[in-house]
Amino acid sequence: MIDLDTASRLVDGALEHARAHDMAPMTVAVLDARGCLVAFKMQDGSGLLRPQIAIGKAWGALGMGLGTRALAVRATERPSFFAALAALAPEGRMVPVPGGVLIRLADGELLGAAGASGDLSDNDEACLVAAIEAVGLRADPGDPDG
């Protein structure tokens, strides 16, 4: 499981990456492998729905076992299936666009997931990948061919 210190460093690292790259105000959530929220922050000016989107990206990645980049591809290929998933996911926690990244140890063990929302989805994902790699963990944003 991901601990509070690591989750906090991930959130702060993602927000720092967003600031350094002059991105829109960002919201970042880190969940443990059970899907429980461990750390969360939103920058001043971040939009009203950004918390639900960030958590939904992370939760969806955990629920499907794939980073949301892969889920985005699959959602376009199987829209009926993803409509059903959206209906099944509690509180709309299925957001199949880039920005939901699984957090793994080097050996592949799953620690949790992070979600970010605020800028373009690719930029949301880039913030998370940079933060996860900076703390020595492996980011798994989802191989669309996987």
N, C-alpha and C positions, 0 to 999 in steps of 0.2 A: 504494500500500500504506500501511497505517497504521503509524506508527513507534512505538517503545517509549515515548517521552515522552508522546505523545498517548494511547496506550492506557492508560498508567499514570494519567494525569489523568482519563480516563473512568472507570476502576475507582474511584479515590478519590472522584470526584464522585458516582457512583452510591451509594457507601457513605455519604457525607455526607448525601445526600438521604434515605436510609433512616433514618439517625440523627435528622435534623431532623424527620422525620415519625413518629417513634416506632414504626418497623416492626420486625418480627421480624428476628433475625440473618440477614444477607444474604450470598450468595456471588455474585461477579461475574467473568465471563470475557470477554476481548476477543480475537477471532480476526482475522487478516488475511484478505484476499480469497481466499487459497489454502486457508483453513481451519486455518491453524497458530495455535496459542495464542501470544499476544504478552504478555498481562498477565492476572493472576488473583489474587484475594484472597478469603478468607472470614472473616467476623467470628467472634469467639469465640461459641460456642454454636450455630453454624450446623450443620445436620444432616448426617449421614454421606453421604447420596446427593446433597447439593446441588451438589457440583462436577460430577458427571455430568449433572445436570439443566441447570445453567447452560450448560455446554459444548454439551449436546445441543440446547438452544434456539438458540444462536448458529449451530451447525453446520447444523441443519435449515433455518434461515432462509437461510444461504448456499447450501446444496444445492438448495433449491427456488427461490431468487431472490425470496423473499417473506418479509416479517416474519411472525412466528408468530401474530399476531392473525388474519391472513388464512388461515394454515394451519389454525388451530383451526376456523374456519368450514368450510373445505373438508373437514376430517377428519370432521365430522359429516355432510356431504353425501355423501362417498365413503369410507365406512369400510373397504371391501375394499382400495382403492388405498392408503390410509394404513397398513393392516396389512402390505401388501407392502413399502411404503417402510421401515417399522420393521424388517422382516426383512432388507432390503438394506443399511440403514445400519450401518456398522461400529460395534460396541460400543454399540448402542442410541442413536446420536446423531440421533434424530429425535423431538423433543418438541413436538408441535403445540398449544401453549397460549401465550397472551401471555407475553412476557418474552424473546423473541428479536427483536432489532432490527437491521436493516441500517444501516450507517454510510456516509453518502454525502457527497460534496462538494456545494456549492450547485448545480452543473451536473448532478448526478445520478450522477457517477462513483462506483462502488462502491469503498470503502476496506476494508471488513471487516464484522464483525457483533459484537454484544455480546449476552450472555445473562446473566440474573439469576434467582436462585431463593432463596426464603426466606420470603416473605410470600405474600399472594394474588397470583395471576398479574398482575392489573391493576396492583398496586403494584410488582411486579418490573419491569414495563414502564415505569411512571412514573419509576422511579429512572434507568433507562437513557436515556429520552427527555430528562430534565432534564440529565443529565451530557453527553450528546452535543450538545445545543443550547448548553450553557454554554461549550463549547470552540469554538463557531462552526461546527459541522458540522450536517448534516441527518439527523435521525432518521427512519427508515422502518420503523415497527412493523408495517406491512401493512394496507392498505385492504381490508377484508373484501369489498368490492364489486369490487375490482380484478382 
